[in-house]
């Protein structure tokens, strides 16, 4: 591979520049030309993996770039053949990244406006309840309209594409109540801890020093105790 040092590795999750497209197509074209006329194009998969590592992208992305770069060319003899064009791939993929798909929003704008008005009039109803009520009980209002699911409308709310904000939906904003934890301090001592008992009890040198268990009841039953020896 030539000029590999001039190609900078792309940052993760960032789009490739035109130099990356040109570098990929140039190396693929050289490899295909060297294997032209052979029964099997050996080493192409390994080359694609190396190119993906060099430019900092995935193998599937390199395959997609090669697919988008494939264009049909008609020569002077009116014979069509396929060629690879880095400019064609770059223009196609850059246009797809810049232009967002708003056709669904435009087609369903009448239905979305109706849902927004219904939600604002009845502040206790959610988008899901409003959409289901329109579909089940008010089909005459949405007759002939292009509808969208509730998930799409919620996405539009978060993206700010419709006249409805998250603050307009009380159940959409879940505020966690602040918990004040009160430290419990016992009012009276439960007894001497086992670590502070006298040494005569450990070596059992004195008679009648028995070992037992004591269970104290709930806090509202301060005087309930159960002992077992």
GROMACS elastic network, one bead per residue, 0.5 to 0.9 nm:
[ bonds ]
;  ai    aj funct       b0    kb
    1     4     6  0.63237   500
    1    27     6  0.68601   500
    2     5     6  0.82947   500
    2    27     6  0.82384   500
    3     6     6  0.54014   500
    3     7     6  0.70412   500
    3    23     6  0.85007   500
    4     7     6  0.55002   500
    4     8     6  0.83799   500
    4    23     6  0.84842   500
    4    54     6  0.77082   500
    5     8     6  0.72864   500
    7    10     6  0.89344   500
    7    19     6  0.72442   500
    7    20     6  0.69073   500
    7    23     6  0.77132   500
    7    54     6  0.78205   500
    7    55     6  0.70455   500
    8    20     6  0.82751   500
    8    54     6  0.80444   500
    8    55     6  0.66822   500
    8    56     6  0.86147   500
    9    12     6  0.89616   500
    9    20     6  0.87015   500
    9    53     6  0.83208   500
    9    54     6  0.62179   500
    9    56     6  0.51032   500
    9    57     6  0.85634   500
   10    13     6  0.83506   500
   10    14     6  0.66585   500
   10    15     6  0.75310   500
   10    16     6  0.63260   500
   10    17     6  0.82213   500
   10    20     6  0.84639   500
   10    54     6  0.86886   500
   10    55     6  0.56202   500
   10    57     6  0.72162   500
   11    14     6  0.54891   500
   11    15     6  0.81637   500
   11    16     6  0.86642   500
   11    55     6  0.89498   500
   11    56     6  0.68425   500
   11    57     6  0.86833   500
   12    15     6  0.85960   500
   12    56     6  0.68936   500
   12    57     6  0.74484   500
   13    57     6  0.81614   500
   14    57     6  0.88660   500
   15    57     6  0.89616   500
   15    94     6  0.86781   500
   15    97     6  0.89907   500
   16    19     6  0.80189   500
   16    20     6  0.59880   500
   16    21     6  0.72666   500
   16    55     6  0.79292   500
   16    56     6  0.86597   500
   16    57     6  0.82071   500
   16    90     6  0.88502   500
   17    20     6  0.54101   500
   17    21     6  0.67832   500
   17    22     6  0.89154   500
   17    90     6  0.81385   500
   18    21     6  0.50742   500
   18    22     6  0.61390   500
   18    23     6  0.85194   500
   18    86     6  0.77383   500
   18    87     6  0.76496   500
   18    90     6  0.63410   500
   19    22     6  0.50389   500
   19    23     6  0.59966   500
   19    24     6  0.85934   500
   20    23     6  0.50798   500
   20    24     6  0.61957   500
   20    25     6  0.86642   500
   20    55     6  0.64293   500
   21    24     6  0.52329   500
   21    25     6  0.61750   500
   21    26     6  0.84499   500
   21    62     6  0.89716   500
   21    65     6  0.74769   500
   21    86     6  0.55009   500
   21    87     6  0.78318   500
   21    89     6  0.75246   500
   21    90     6  0.66668   500
   22    25     6  0.53033   500
   22    26     6  0.59387   500
   22    27     6  0.85872   500
   22    85     6  0.82990   500
   22    86     6  0.52045   500
   22    87     6  0.76931   500
   22    90     6  0.88546   500
   23    26     6  0.52247   500
   23    27     6  0.62829   500
   23    28     6  0.86694   500
   23    51     6  0.85737   500
   23    55     6  0.88677   500
   23    86     6  0.84990   500
   24    27     6  0.54156   500
   24    28     6  0.62241   500
   24    29     6  0.86019   500
   24    48     6  0.83604   500
   24    51     6  0.64953   500
   24    52     6  0.86148   500
   24    55     6  0.85802   500
   24    62     6  0.77369   500
   24    65     6  0.84365   500
   24    66     6  0.82323   500
   24    86     6  0.81159   500
   25    28     6  0.50978   500
   25    29     6  0.59524   500
   25    30     6  0.85492   500
   25    65     6  0.84141   500
   25    66     6  0.70671   500
   25    69     6  0.78367   500
   25    84     6  0.66800   500
   25    85     6  0.71122   500
   25    86     6  0.58988   500
   26    29     6  0.51564   500
   26    30     6  0.62239   500
   26    31     6  0.86415   500
   26    84     6  0.87293   500
   26    86     6  0.82323   500
   27    30     6  0.51965   500
   27    31     6  0.61811   500
   27    32     6  0.86372   500
   27    47     6  0.83389   500
   27    51     6  0.83844   500
   28    31     6  0.51185   500
   28    32     6  0.61091   500
   28    33     6  0.85404   500
   28    44     6  0.78768   500
   28    47     6  0.78499   500
   28    48     6  0.79896   500
   28    66     6  0.84296   500
   28    84     6  0.87412   500
   29    32     6  0.51740   500
   29    33     6  0.60883   500
   29    34     6  0.86619   500
   29    83     6  0.87059   500
   29    84     6  0.72688   500
   30    33     6  0.51342   500
   30    34     6  0.62780   500
   30    35     6  0.87955   500
   31    34     6  0.52398   500
   31    35     6  0.64212   500
   31    36     6  0.86979   500
   31    41     6  0.86559   500
   31    43     6  0.85210   500
   31    44     6  0.73588   500
   31    47     6  0.84365   500
   32    35     6  0.51694   500
   32    36     6  0.59976   500
   32    41     6  0.73327   500
   32    44     6  0.81348   500
   33    36     6  0.51117   500
   33    37     6  0.88210   500
   34    37     6  0.87568   500
   35    38     6  0.56363   500
   35    39     6  0.86015   500
   35    40     6  0.77730   500
   35    41     6  0.57571   500
   35    42     6  0.76721   500
   36    39     6  0.85832   500
   36    41     6  0.78881   500
   37    40     6  0.86651   500
   38    41     6  0.67019   500
   41    44     6  0.64481   500
   42    45     6  0.78757   500
   42    46     6  0.87466   500
   43    46     6  0.52638   500
   43    47     6  0.61383   500
   43    48     6  0.87729   500
   44    48     6  0.62406   500
   44    49     6  0.87277   500
   45    48     6  0.51716   500
   45    49     6  0.63553   500
   45    50     6  0.86917   500
   46    49     6  0.51900   500
   46    50     6  0.62518   500
   46    51     6  0.86932   500
   47    50     6  0.50490   500
   47    51     6  0.61488   500
   47    52     6  0.86260   500
   48    51     6  0.50404   500
   48    52     6  0.61597   500
   48    53     6  0.86536   500
   48    59     6  0.66338   500
   48    62     6  0.67834   500
   48    63     6  0.77265   500
   49    52     6  0.51387   500
   49    53     6  0.63378   500
   49    54     6  0.87025   500
   49    58     6  0.81363   500
   49    59     6  0.57783   500
   49    62     6  0.84010   500
   50    53     6  0.51388   500
   50    54     6  0.61380   500
   50    55     6  0.88204   500
   50    59     6  0.88125   500
   51    55     6  0.62644   500
   51    56     6  0.83054   500
   51    57     6  0.84626   500
   51    59     6  0.81884   500
   51    62     6  0.76994   500
   52    55     6  0.55884   500
   52    56     6  0.58557   500
   52    57     6  0.50431   500
   52    58     6  0.54900   500
   52    59     6  0.54401   500
   52    60     6  0.86830   500
   52    61     6  0.79244   500
   52    62     6  0.63448   500
   53    56     6  0.51780   500
   53    57     6  0.64634   500
   53    58     6  0.75224   500
   53    59     6  0.82470   500
   54    57     6  0.80306   500
   57    60     6  0.85602   500
   57    61     6  0.66923   500
   57    62     6  0.75434   500
   58    61     6  0.52259   500
   58    62     6  0.66505   500
   58    63     6  0.89805   500
   59    62     6  0.51980   500
   59    63     6  0.64598   500
   59    64     6  0.87759   500
   60    63     6  0.50878   500
   60    64     6  0.62612   500
   60    65     6  0.87135   500
   61    65     6  0.62045   500
   61    66     6  0.87005   500
   62    65     6  0.50305   500
   62    66     6  0.62859   500
   62    67     6  0.86339   500
   63    66     6  0.51705   500
   63    67     6  0.62488   500
   63    68     6  0.87408   500
   64    68     6  0.61588   500
   64    69     6  0.84976   500
   64    89     6  0.89092   500
   65    68     6  0.51303   500
   65    69     6  0.60145   500
   65    70     6  0.87206   500
   65    86     6  0.82989   500
   65    89     6  0.59996   500
   65    90     6  0.80670   500
   65    93     6  0.82390   500
   66    69     6  0.50315   500
   66    70     6  0.63620   500
   66    84     6  0.72904   500
   66    85     6  0.86947   500
   66    86     6  0.84501   500
   66    89     6  0.75654   500
   67    70     6  0.54423   500
   67    71     6  0.88294   500
   67    84     6  0.86679   500
   67    89     6  0.80178   500
   68    71     6  0.78479   500
   68    84     6  0.85983   500
   68    85     6  0.84906   500
   68    86     6  0.86471   500
   68    88     6  0.70336   500
   68    90     6  0.82944   500
   68    92     6  0.71952   500
   68    93     6  0.78928   500
   69    83     6  0.78712   500
   69    84     6  0.50188   500
   69    86     6  0.56673   500
   69    87     6  0.75229   500
   69    88     6  0.55058   500
   69    90     6  0.79450   500
   69    92     6  0.87604   500
   70    82     6  0.63801   500
   70    83     6  0.56481   500
   70    85     6  0.64536   500
   70    86     6  0.88117   500
   70    88     6  0.80565   500
   70    89     6  0.78986   500
   71    81     6  0.84187   500
   71    82     6  0.56446   500
   71    83     6  0.55332   500
   71    84     6  0.62018   500
   71    85     6  0.68831   500
   71    88     6  0.77707   500
   72    80     6  0.63681   500
   72    81     6  0.57213   500
   72    83     6  0.64428   500
   72    84     6  0.88305   500
   73    79     6  0.81051   500
   73    80     6  0.54329   500
   73    81     6  0.54551   500
   73    82     6  0.60032   500
   73    83     6  0.68232   500
   74    77     6  0.77532   500
   74    78     6  0.54499   500
   74    79     6  0.53374   500
   74    81     6  0.64988   500
   74    82     6  0.87733   500
   75    78     6  0.53041   500
   75    79     6  0.55569   500
   75    80     6  0.65304   500
   75    81     6  0.79519   500
   76    79     6  0.73780   500
   77    80     6  0.87922   500
   84    88     6  0.83483   500
   84    89     6  0.86863   500
   85    88     6  0.53491   500
   85    89     6  0.66101   500
   85    90     6  0.87973   500
   86    89     6  0.52587   500
   86    90     6  0.61229   500
   86    91     6  0.86175   500
   87    90     6  0.50997   500
   87    91     6  0.60385   500
   87    92     6  0.84940   500
   88    91     6  0.53352   500
   88    92     6  0.61549   500
   88    93     6  0.86619   500
   89    92     6  0.52540   500
   89    93     6  0.61331   500
   89    94     6  0.83693   500
   90    93     6  0.54286   500
   90    94     6  0.58563   500
   90    95     6  0.83675   500
   91    94     6  0.52536   500
   91    95     6  0.60035   500
   91    96     6  0.86092   500
   92    95     6  0.53402   500
   92    96     6  0.63848   500
   92    97     6  0.88999   500
   93    96     6  0.50809   500
   93    97     6  0.63420   500
   93    98     6  0.88440   500
   94    97     6  0.51343   500
   94    98     6  0.63125   500
   94    99     6  0.86807   500
   95    98     6  0.52544   500
   95    99     6  0.60139   500
   96    99     6  0.55543   500
   96   100     6  0.74561   500
   97   100     6  0.72983   500
   99   102     6  0.88034   500
  100   103     6  0.88761   500
  101   104     6  0.73340   500
  101   105     6  0.83850   500
  102   105     6  0.51345   500
  102   106     6  0.62544   500
  102   107     6  0.86609   500
  103   106     6  0.51565   500
  103   107     6  0.61172   500
  103   108     6  0.85913   500
  104   107     6  0.52066   500
  104   108     6  0.61037   500
  104   109     6  0.83333   500
  104   146     6  0.85878   500
  104   148     6  0.80991   500
  105   108     6  0.53595   500
  105   109     6  0.57847   500
  105   112     6  0.83499   500
  105   148     6  0.86564   500
  105   156     6  0.86714   500
  105   161     6  0.86776   500
  106   109     6  0.52209   500
  106   110     6  0.84651   500
  107   110     6  0.77047   500
  107   111     6  0.88048   500
  107   145     6  0.83003   500
  107   146     6  0.61810   500
  107   147     6  0.84679   500
  108   111     6  0.53682   500
  108   112     6  0.61549   500
  108   113     6  0.86349   500
  108   145     6  0.68035   500
  108   147     6  0.56129   500
  108   148     6  0.67630   500
  109   113     6  0.59841   500
  109   114     6  0.85193   500
  109   145     6  0.88264   500
  109   146     6  0.81227   500
  109   147     6  0.87205   500
  109   162     6  0.89529   500
  110   113     6  0.52166   500
  110   114     6  0.63052   500
  110   115     6  0.87991   500
  110   142     6  0.87110   500
  110   145     6  0.68173   500
  110   146     6  0.78452   500
  110   147     6  0.87389   500
  111   114     6  0.51132   500
  111   115     6  0.63289   500
  111   116     6  0.87061   500
  111   142     6  0.67558   500
  111   145     6  0.61167   500
  111   146     6  0.66530   500
  111   147     6  0.59711   500
  111   148     6  0.79949   500
  112   115     6  0.50593   500
  112   116     6  0.61333   500
  112   117     6  0.86495   500
  112   147     6  0.77849   500
  112   148     6  0.80112   500
  112   153     6  0.74620   500
  112   162     6  0.80035   500
  113   116     6  0.50353   500
  113   117     6  0.62037   500
  113   118     6  0.86151   500
  113   162     6  0.81291   500
  113   163     6  0.81510   500
  114   117     6  0.52474   500
  114   118     6  0.62293   500
  114   119     6  0.86792   500
  114   141     6  0.87346   500
  114   142     6  0.85469   500
  115   118     6  0.51258   500
  115   119     6  0.61423   500
  115   120     6  0.86259   500
  115   127     6  0.71717   500
  115   130     6  0.64790   500
  115   131     6  0.66486   500
  115   134     6  0.83764   500
  116   119     6  0.52079   500
  116   120     6  0.62015   500
  116   121     6  0.86526   500
  116   127     6  0.81142   500
  116   130     6  0.89816   500
  116   162     6  0.82344   500
  116   163     6  0.71366   500
  116   164     6  0.65693   500
  117   120     6  0.51840   500
  117   121     6  0.61534   500
  117   122     6  0.86584   500
  118   121     6  0.52229   500
  118   122     6  0.62452   500
  118   123     6  0.85959   500
  118   125     6  0.85003   500
  118   127     6  0.88776   500
  118   130     6  0.68664   500
  119   122     6  0.52647   500
  119   123     6  0.59023   500
  119   124     6  0.78912   500
  119   125     6  0.61043   500
  119   126     6  0.66064   500
  119   127     6  0.66473   500
  119   130     6  0.67353   500
  119   164     6  0.89275   500
  119   168     6  0.84784   500
  119   169     6  0.82895   500
  120   123     6  0.55153   500
  120   124     6  0.89156   500
  120   125     6  0.86846   500
  120   164     6  0.84396   500
  120   168     6  0.75051   500
  120   169     6  0.89184   500
  121   124     6  0.89669   500
  122   125     6  0.57770   500
  122   126     6  0.87496   500
  123   126     6  0.78528   500
  123   168     6  0.75934   500
  123   169     6  0.74161   500
  123   170     6  0.81266   500
  124   169     6  0.80739   500
  124   170     6  0.76980   500
  124   171     6  0.86205   500
  125   128     6  0.82033   500
  125   129     6  0.61461   500
  125   130     6  0.65722   500
  125   169     6  0.81832   500
  126   129     6  0.52417   500
  126   130     6  0.61860   500
  126   131     6  0.86658   500
  126   169     6  0.66388   500
  126   170     6  0.83825   500
  126   171     6  0.74193   500
  126   172     6  0.83465   500
  127   130     6  0.50933   500
  127   131     6  0.60877   500
  127   132     6  0.85496   500
  127   150     6  0.66083   500
  127   153     6  0.78021   500
  127   154     6  0.77710   500
  127   169     6  0.82331   500
  128   131     6  0.53292   500
  128   132     6  0.62007   500
  128   133     6  0.85164   500
  128   149     6  0.86992   500
  128   150     6  0.57076   500
  128   151     6  0.85745   500
  129   132     6  0.53085   500
  129   133     6  0.60278   500
  129   134     6  0.86357   500
  130   133     6  0.51143   500
  130   134     6  0.62138   500
  130   135     6  0.86823   500
  131   134     6  0.52240   500
  131   135     6  0.62460   500
  131   136     6  0.86413   500
  131   149     6  0.80312   500
  131   150     6  0.69775   500
  132   135     6  0.51209   500
  132   136     6  0.59780   500
  132   137     6  0.81940   500
  132   150     6  0.89447   500
  133   136     6  0.52848   500
  133   137     6  0.55490   500
  133   138     6  0.68054   500
  134   137     6  0.56171   500
  134   139     6  0.61680   500
  134   140     6  0.87322   500
  134   141     6  0.74171   500
  134   142     6  0.72348   500
  135   138     6  0.60679   500
  135   139     6  0.55440   500
  135   141     6  0.89826   500
  135   142     6  0.75817   500
  136   139     6  0.65946   500
  137   140     6  0.85465   500
  138   141     6  0.56283   500
  138   142     6  0.71856   500
  138   143     6  0.89459   500
  139   142     6  0.53905   500
  139   143     6  0.59352   500
  140   143     6  0.51699   500
  140   144     6  0.89176   500
  141   144     6  0.88171   500
  141   145     6  0.87029   500
  142   145     6  0.53504   500
  142   146     6  0.81903   500
  142   147     6  0.81276   500
  143   146     6  0.88008   500
  148   151     6  0.82684   500
  148   152     6  0.64118   500
  148   153     6  0.71655   500
  149   152     6  0.54936   500
  149   153     6  0.67029   500
  149   154     6  0.89652   500
  150   153     6  0.50827   500
  150   154     6  0.61978   500
  150   155     6  0.86029   500
  151   154     6  0.51174   500
  151   155     6  0.62296   500
  151   156     6  0.87271   500
  152   155     6  0.50161   500
  152   156     6  0.63069   500
  152   157     6  0.87413   500
  153   156     6  0.50016   500
  153   157     6  0.62996   500
  153   158     6  0.88352   500
  153   162     6  0.84883   500
  154   158     6  0.64122   500
  154   159     6  0.86448   500
  154   166     6  0.88809   500
  155   158     6  0.52056   500
  155   159     6  0.61335   500
  155   160     6  0.85444   500
  155   161     6  0.87356   500
  156   160     6  0.59500   500
  156   161     6  0.51693   500
  156   162     6  0.61489   500
  156   164     6  0.86487   500
  157   160     6  0.52035   500
  157   161     6  0.64122   500
  157   162     6  0.61364   500
  157   163     6  0.78801   500
  157   164     6  0.59084   500
  157   165     6  0.57587   500
  157   166     6  0.66302   500
  158   161     6  0.79600   500
  158   165     6  0.73779   500
  158   166     6  0.70643   500
  159   162     6  0.82443   500
  160   163     6  0.75049   500
  160   164     6  0.75653   500
  160   165     6  0.71431   500
  161   164     6  0.83438   500
  162   165     6  0.80229   500
  164   167     6  0.83618   500
  164   168     6  0.65772   500
  164   169     6  0.84520   500
  165   168     6  0.53906   500
  165   169     6  0.72911   500
  166   169     6  0.53801   500
  166   170     6  0.76894   500
  166   172     6  0.63325   500
  166   173     6  0.68794   500
  167   170     6  0.63753   500
  167   172     6  0.77356   500
  167   173     6  0.70423   500
  168   172     6  0.85021   500
  169   172     6  0.53011   500
  169   173     6  0.71240   500
  170   173     6  0.57841   500
  170   174     6  0.79525   500
  171   174     6  0.65082   500
  176   179     6  0.88589   500
  185   188     6  0.88637   500
  186   189     6  0.69874   500
  186   190     6  0.83959   500
  188   191     6  0.88639   500
  189   192     6  0.79652   500
  190   193     6  0.85620   500
  190   216     6  0.88248   500
  192   195     6  0.83047   500
  192   196     6  0.66589   500
  192   197     6  0.72154   500
  193   196     6  0.55775   500
  193   197     6  0.70160   500
  194   197     6  0.54729   500
  195   198     6  0.88394   500
  196   199     6  0.88949   500
  197   200     6  0.84970   500
  197   201     6  0.71153   500
  197   202     6  0.81674   500
  198   201     6  0.57630   500
  198   202     6  0.72965   500
  199   202     6  0.52043   500
  199   203     6  0.67043   500
  199   204     6  0.86150   500
  200   203     6  0.55934   500
  200   204     6  0.60008   500
  200   205     6  0.60039   500
  200   206     6  0.66373   500
  200   209     6  0.85981   500
  201   204     6  0.50924   500
  201   205     6  0.72392   500
  201   206     6  0.73362   500
  201   209     6  0.61587   500
  201   210     6  0.83653   500
  201   211     6  0.89789   500
  202   205     6  0.81657   500
  203   206     6  0.83871   500
  204   207     6  0.72200   500
  204   208     6  0.88634   500
  204   209     6  0.69149   500
  204   210     6  0.87428   500
  205   209     6  0.87322   500
  206   209     6  0.65166   500
  207   210     6  0.82075   500
  210   229     6  0.72331   500
  211   228     6  0.88892   500
  211   229     6  0.60609   500
  212   227     6  0.69819   500
  212   228     6  0.54537   500
  213   226     6  0.81856   500
  213   227     6  0.55895   500
  213   228     6  0.50992   500
  213   229     6  0.61845   500
  214   225     6  0.69387   500
  214   226     6  0.57785   500
  214   228     6  0.64904   500
  214   229     6  0.87204   500
  215   224     6  0.85693   500
  215   225     6  0.56998   500
  215   226     6  0.50908   500
  215   227     6  0.62837   500
  215   228     6  0.85599   500
  216   219     6  0.86929   500
  216   221     6  0.86418   500
  216   222     6  0.77768   500
  216   223     6  0.80451   500
  216   224     6  0.61948   500
  216   226     6  0.65590   500
  216   227     6  0.87452   500
  217   220     6  0.81276   500
  217   221     6  0.59151   500
  217   222     6  0.67180   500
  217   223     6  0.76318   500
  217   224     6  0.52737   500
  217   225     6  0.60234   500
  217   226     6  0.80382   500
  218   221     6  0.52668   500
  218   222     6  0.68009   500
  218   224     6  0.79698   500
  219   222     6  0.55857   500
  220   223     6  0.88034   500
  221   224     6  0.56613   500
  221   225     6  0.89586   500
  222   225     6  0.82209   500
